[in-house]
Amino acid sequence: MVSWVFVDLGGTLWDEAPWHDFLCRTYADVLGQRGHPVPLDVLRSRLEVLIRDHVSAYTRAFVQEQVPDEGEASSVLHEVSRRTRDRAGELQPLLPGALEVLDDLRRDHHVGILANQPATVRSHLEATGVAARAELVLLSDEVRRAKPDPALYRVALERAGCPPGEAVMVGDRIDNDVVPAKAVGMRTVRLRCSAYRIQEPRSDAERADAEVSRLDEVPPAVRRL
């Protein structure tokens, strides 16, 4: 029995391509201003490799490659966050059919949102109708835990009052969604249609219980678990 379905945001309910483009350009700008210029195409290519290799904090890893000094690297990351965090909502529009999928899931299950996002996106969730369709909204910025830390998933289960075996995580990333959810005993559905579709499972621990290529395939996949 599946009581709760937790759904990711970026790459799952939201089209994060505009956000990723903005992030890449901002990282290139800040690195260049700090004396570490990186061509945008080189930056994009390296990030793709890090994503493929399941490096969860891939932008942090990239900055640390370019800026060996830990303090300076932290300063770059802080500046990028300052310039971008207030635009995380507006630059991640709803994917077509996202609200309909949430409505479909709500017919048989409790629905929660579980995502690595700044607290500033909450108004976007409310304005687009996502918040009204979720009984719980847990954002890493507010919980002070971030994927892939399994503690974030334990917080979600605790707040839902749900045993792990009755919960499903729906997301697009192996490293951030599938692995930590399975680690706490949840079942998983991977939506393989975002930039993270290039990630391949390397072990059973990284293999989702179900994998789909379209958002509208998620509710039937959940019901089959």
C-alpha positions in Angstrom: 0.0 0.0 0.0 1.2 3.5 -0.9 0.0 6.1 1.6 2.2 9.1 0.7 3.8 10.2 -2.6 6.6 12.8 -2.3 7.4 14.7 -5.5 10.5 16.6 -6.4 10.2 20.0 -8.1 13.1 20.9 -10.5 13.1 18.5 -13.5 10.0 16.7 -12.2 7.2 19.2 -11.9 9.2 22.2 -13.1 11.1 22.8 -16.3 14.5 23.8 -14.8 16.2 24.4 -18.2 15.9 28.2 -17.9 17.1 28.1 -14.3 20.1 26.0 -15.3 21.0 28.3 -18.1 20.8 31.3 -15.7 22.9 29.5 -13.1 25.6 28.6 -15.7 25.8 32.2 -16.9 26.0 33.5 -13.4 28.8 31.1 -12.4 30.7 32.1 -15.5 30.2 35.8 -14.8 31.3 35.5 -11.1 34.3 33.3 -11.8 35.4 35.7 -14.5 35.1 38.7 -12.2 37.1 36.9 -9.6 40.0 36.2 -12.0 39.0 32.7 -12.9 37.5 33.0 -16.4 35.9 29.9 -17.8 34.3 29.8 -21.3 30.6 29.1 -21.0 30.7 26.0 -23.2 33.5 24.5 -21.1 31.6 25.2 -17.9 28.5 23.5 -19.4 30.5 20.5 -20.6 32.2 20.0 -17.3 28.9 20.2 -15.3 27.4 17.6 -17.6 30.3 15.2 -16.8 29.8 15.8 -13.1 26.1 15.2 -13.3 26.7 12.0 -15.3 29.1 10.9 -12.6 26.5 11.3 -9.8 28.2 14.3 -8.2 25.3 15.7 -6.2 26.7 19.1 -5.4 28.2 19.4 -8.9 28.3 23.2 -9.1 30.2 23.3 -5.8 32.6 20.7 -7.1 33.1 22.7 -10.3 33.9 25.9 -8.4 36.3 24.0 -6.2 38.1 22.7 -9.3 38.5 26.2 -10.6 39.3 28.0 -7.3 41.7 25.9 -5.2 41.5 28.3 -2.2 38.6 27.1 0.0 37.7 30.6 1.3 37.7 32.1 -2.2 35.6 29.2 -3.5 33.1 29.7 -0.7 32.9 33.4 -1.5 32.1 32.6 -5.2 29.4 30.2 -4.2 27.9 32.7 -1.8 27.9 35.4 -4.5 26.2 33.2 -7.0 23.6 32.3 -4.4 23.0 35.9 -3.6 22.4 36.8 -7.3 20.2 33.8 -8.1 18.1 32.6 -5.2 15.3 35.1 -5.6 14.8 34.0 -9.2 14.6 30.3 -8.6 10.8 30.3 -8.9 10.2 32.5 -11.9 12.8 30.6 -13.9 11.3 27.2 -13.3 7.9 27.1 -15.0 5.5 24.3 -14.4 5.9 21.4 -16.9 2.8 20.8 -19.0 0.3 18.5 -17.2 2.0 18.9 -13.8 -1.1 20.0 -11.9 -3.1 17.3 -13.5 -0.6 14.7 -12.4 -0.8 16.0 -8.8 -4.6 15.9 -8.9 -4.4 12.3 -10.2 -2.0 11.3 -7.4 -4.3 12.9 -4.8 -7.2 10.6 -5.7 -5.5 7.7 -4.0 -2.6 9.1 -1.9 -1.5 11.9 0.3 0.9 14.1 -1.7 3.9 16.0 -0.4 6.6 18.2 -2.1 10.2 17.4 -1.2 12.9 19.4 -2.9 16.2 21.1 -2.7 15.0 24.7 -3.2 15.4 28.1 -1.5 12.5 29.3 0.7 11.9 32.0 -1.8 10.1 29.5 -4.2 7.2 29.1 -1.7 5.3 32.0 -3.2 5.8 30.5 -6.7 4.4 27.2 -5.4 1.3 29.1 -4.1 0.9 31.2 -7.2 1.0 28.2 -9.6 -1.4 26.0 -7.6 1.2 23.4 -6.5 1.1 24.3 -2.8 -2.7 23.9 -2.7 -2.4 20.3 -4.0 0.2 19.2 -1.4 -0.4 18.4 2.2 3.2 18.9 3.0 5.8 21.1 1.4 9.4 20.5 2.6 12.1 22.8 1.1 15.7 22.1 2.0 16.3 25.8 2.8 13.6 25.7 5.5 14.3 22.2 6.9 18.1 22.9 7.0 18.7 19.5 5.4 19.4 19.0 1.8 19.4 16.0 -0.6 21.1 13.6 -0.8 21.1 13.6 3.0 18.7 10.8 4.1 17.9 13.0 7.1 15.7 15.1 4.8 13.7 12.1 3.9 13.3 11.0 7.5 12.0 14.5 8.4 9.4 14.1 5.6 8.3 10.7 6.8 8.1 11.9 10.4 6.0 14.9 9.5 3.7 12.8 7.4 3.4 10.2 10.1 4.1 7.6 7.4 6.2 4.3 7.6 8.9 4.3 5.0 7.4 1.2 3.3 4.2 3.1 2.6 5.9 6.1 0.9 7.1 6.7 -2.6 9.6 9.3 -3.8 9.2 10.7 -7.4 12.2 12.5 -8.8 14.5 12.8 -11.8 17.9 12.2 -10.1 19.5 9.0 -9.1 21.9 10.7 -6.6 19.4 13.1 -4.9 16.1 11.2 -5.2 16.5 7.5 -5.7 19.5 6.6 -3.5 18.6 8.5 -0.3 14.9 7.6 -0.6 15.8 3.9 -0.9 18.3 4.2 1.9 15.5 5.1 4.4 13.2 2.4 3.0 11.0 4.3 0.6 10.1 3.1 -2.9 11.0 5.2 -5.8 9.8 6.3 -9.3 12.4 8.0 -11.5 11.2 10.5 -14.2 13.8 10.3 -16.8 13.3 13.3 -19.0 15.4 16.1 -17.5 19.1 17.0 -17.8 19.8 14.2 -15.3 18.5 11.5 -17.7 22.2 10.8 -18.5 22.7 9.3 -15.1 22.8 5.5 -15.2 22.4 3.2 -12.2 25.7 1.5 -11.2 24.2 -0.8 -8.5 20.9 -2.0 -7.2 21.0 0.8 -4.6 20.8 3.3 -7.5 18.1 1.5 -9.4 14.6 3.0 -9.0 11.6 0.7 -8.4 10.0 2.2 -11.5 11.3 4.4 -14.3 9.2 6.5 -16.7 10.0 8.9 -19.5 6.9 11.2 -19.2 5.3 13.0 -16.3 1.8 11.6 -17.1 3.2 8.1 -16.6 4.0 8.8 -12.9 0.5 8.1 -11.4 0.1 4.7 -13.1 3.7 3.7 -12.1 3.0 4.6 -8.5 -0.2 2.5 -8.5 1.7 -0.5 -9.8 4.2 -0.5 -6.8 
